[in-house]
Amino acid sequence: MVSLLERYEGALLGLACGDALGGAVEFFSRSAIKRQYPDGVREIVGGGPHGLRVGEATDDTAMTLAIARACGPEGIDLDAVVNNFVAWYRSDPKDIGITTSRALAKLAAGVPWSEIGDKLTHETPGKLAGNGAVMRTAPVALRFRHDRDAMQRVSIDTARMTHPDPMATWGAVALNQAIVHLLDGGDVATARGAAIADVDNDSVVAVINGAIERDYADVASDGFVLHTLGAAFWCLAHRDTAEEAVVTAVSMGDDCDTTGAVTGALAGALYGASAIPERWLRVLEPRDELLELARNLHKWSEADASSSIAQ
């Protein structure tokens, strides 16, 4: 029996392991990965296009940490999320998405986060549906597991700080609803239904609904948010361990660190931390902080539930 705390730990550790595993082959084609890794990408080795250290993660994990660090017993401080994002942006990170970089430059210049979406939409219409919001959203699910309305609202708010397109904001909601479903012991068969409940975007609903019926060759894994979601749900449904789900996600190629991170969050919530290979965890640089944050998020979420019952 997987405990709830193990699922919390698994969600964050799985995300970071998928990210670190995929960082070594980010932007590689699926065929190139198949030639170089015929059994799939199975070891966290560093290197790759960003020259990662062994166990170093990329922007997916860095921005996940930024959100998790802004959570507390009272919920989440969205201004602290912005401050954490900006501090990371100013640290000259090795890996940062184009849309994210544009948004954070504006935040760093003092533009309120609530206004970023309108400015980005005006400047780059139709180009704001990348996967940068869904890759980092898991802490919101962990913190607001007992408050569906808050979970939806905060998912959208943290997403639109950089990715205001409705496919990205509602994609974050859908992913977090699936994570909550899995944290609560829900199974894979019903995860898609849980993900799309009350999601107000037909494209997000359609891609998750149709995710697992595709053939492997037809599953895209580039930086488009709908492709990332579709690939992650495909991997979760077609593989029966956390390791195989993440390895399959990373081995799809293209934006494989983010496909690995999103799949890892889902698989970790389903199978728990003990199902993540120890050889990955042993080298994962942010392991200790991720564990501490997961335990705090669990504690605060459960305190919310106890307070609600007491009232």
N, C-alpha and C positions, 0 to 999 in steps of 0.2 A: 504494500500500500504506500503510495507516494504522498507524503505530507504536504500540506499547503505551503509551509515554509520552504520545502525543497523545490516546489514549483516556482515560487518567487525567485529563489536563487537561480534556478535553471533558466528562467526567462532572461535575466540580465547576463548570466555567464554564457548562455547559448548565443545570445546576440553578439557578444564580444568575440567569442570563438569563431563564429561564422565570418565576422568581419576580418579578424586577423588571418584566418585561413585563406579567405578570398583576396586579401590585399596583395598577396604574392603574385597573383595571376590576373589582377584587375585589368580589364581591356583586352585580355587574350580572347581569341575566338574559341568557340566550342571545339572546333576541329583541331586547333593548335593544342588545347588542353588535352584532348583525347590522345594526340600523338605523344605528348610529353609525359602525361600521367594516365596510362591506359586503365588503371584501376581507380581513377579519380584522384582529386587532390586531397590527401589524407593527413598531411603533416603541416604544422605551422612552422614555416621555415624563414619568414622574413624576405627581404629583398623586393623584387618586383619593381614596378615603375616608380614607386615612391621611396625606394631604398629603405624599407622597414627593418627595424631590428627584429630578431626572433622574439615573437610574443607581443610585438607592438601592434596596436590596432590603428584604425584610420578615423576619418571624420564621423563615421557612423557611431562609434563608441564614444568619441569625445563629446558629441552633441547629446547623446543619451545621458552621459554623466552630467552635463550641464543642466539638463532638466531634472534629473534625480536629485542633484545637490540643492535645487531650489525648493524641494518639497520639505514639509515639516508636519508637526502635529496638527496644525491648523489648516493644512491643505497644500497650496503651492503659491509662491510669490512670483507672479509673471514678470515683474520688473527684475527680479533676481535672475530669472531665466535669461532675459535680455543681457544683463550684465555678464553672466557666465558665457553666453554666446560671444559677446564682444571681446571679452578677455581672451577667449580661445582664438578668435579671429586675429587679434593683435599679436598673438604668439607666433605668427608666421607658420601655420600648420603645413604639414607635408601634402595633405590632401584636402581639398575643399571644392565643392561644386560651384559651377558658374553662377547659377541662380542664387545659391546661398551666399556667395561672396558679394554679389551686388546688394542683396538685402542687408547683410551685416555691415557693409560699408555705410549704408544709410543709417542704420541703428547706431553705429559708432560716431556718426556725425550729429547725432542727437534727434533724429526723426523718431517720433513716438511709434512704438511697435504697432499700435492700432491703425496707423496711417500707412504703413509700409505696403500693404496689399494694394491700395488704390494707386500708389505711386508706381509700383512694379507693373501693375496691369496696364497703366497708361503708357509706360515706356516699352514694355515687351509683351504686348497682347498675344495670347495663345501659346506662350512659351514658359508657363509656370507650373506645369504638371509633372515635374520631375519627382523622383522618389526620395528626395532629401528630407521630407517631413515624416514619412512612414518609417524610415530607418531608425529614428530616434524616439519614437513615441511610446515605447513600452512602459516607461516609468509612470505614465499617466494612468494606464490600466492598473498597475500595481497599487498606486496610491488611492484611486477612486473606485476600487472594485465594488464597494457597497453603495455607491452613489452614481447611478447611471446617468442622471442629468449632468452632474458635474463632470463626469468622465467624458461625455460627448462634448460639452462646452470647452473644457480645457484641451481636449484633443484638437479641436478646431482652432482655438486661440494659439496654441504653440505651433501648429502647422502653418497658420497664415502669417506668422512672423517672417517667413521666408518663401512660402509656397501657397499663395492665396487661391490658386485655382480650385474650384469645388471638387475636382477629382482627387486632388491631394488632401484637402481638408477632410472630406468625407471618407477618403481612403484611410486616413489616420483613425477616424472613428471606427470604421469597419475592422481594421486590424486589432484595435484595442478591445472591441467587443468580442472578437474571437479569442484573444488572450484571456480575458475575464472568464469566458466560457470554459476554457481549458484549465485555468486555475481552480475553478469550481468543480473540477472532475468531469467535465463534459467530454464527450468522445469526438473523434475526428469526423465521423459520419454526420454529426449535427453541427459541426463548427461553422460551416458556411452559412447555415440558416441563422445562427447566432450573430455572425459577423454583419449580415446585411439587414438585420431587424431595424426598422425605422431610419435606414440610411436614405437620405434625400438626394441621391444622385444615381440616375439610371445606369450610367456607364460603370460605376463602381459595383452596383448590384449585378449587372450583367457579367462582368469579368469574373467575379467571385462565384457566381452561380455556375458558370461554364468552365471553371478552372480545371477540374480534374478529369473531364471527359476528353480533353485533347490528347493527341499522340505526343510523345516526348519531343519529337522533331518540330512540332508546331508551337512549343512553349517558348516564348521570347523572354529574354532576361537582360534587356538593356535598361537605360535609366528612366524610362517612362513609368510613372507610378502604377498604371494599370498592369503593365507587363510584370513588374516586380511582385505585385500582389498575386497575380495569376500564377507566377512561377512558384512562389512560396507555398500557396495552398496546394499546388500540384505535388510538390515535394513532400509535404506533410502527409498527403493522402496516399502516395504511391510508395512510401518507404516506411518500414515498421520499427525503426530505431532513430534516436536523435542523431547519432553519428551518420547514418546513411542518408537521412533527410538533408543534413547540412552539407555533406560531401557532394550529394547530387546537385544541390543548389549552386555551390561554388563551381562545380565542374560544368555548369551550363555556359559559363563564359560571359564576356562583355562586362556588365557592371556587377561582377560576381561577389564583391565584398558586401554590397548592399543586399543582393539576393540571399547571400549566406547569413547576413545579420537578421533579416526579417524572418527567414526560415528558422534560424536559431532561436529567436525569441518565442516563436510558436512551439517549436519542438521542445524547448526547455520548459515551457509552461505545461506541456503535456506529459513529458517523461520525468521531469525533475533533474536537479543538479547531478545526482549520482549516475545518470545515464550519459552524461557528457564525458568523453574520454579523459582520463587523468593525464595522459601525455599532452593534451591540449592545455588543460588547466595548469599544469606544472610550469609552463613557460609563459602563460598569459600575464602580461605586465599589470593590468589593472584588476587582477583577480581579487585582492584583498578589499579594495574599496568597493568593488561591485558587490561582494558578499555583505559588507557592512550596510551599504545602501539598500540592498534587497531586504535585509533583516529589519531595517528601520521602516521601510515602506510597508512591510507586513505588519509590524507592530502598530503603526499609525492607522492603517486600514482597519485592523481588528479593533482598535480602540474606538474608531468611528462606529463600528457595528455595535459594540457594547454600550456606547453612549445612546445610540438610537433605541436600543431595547429598553434601557433604563428610563428613557423618557416615555 
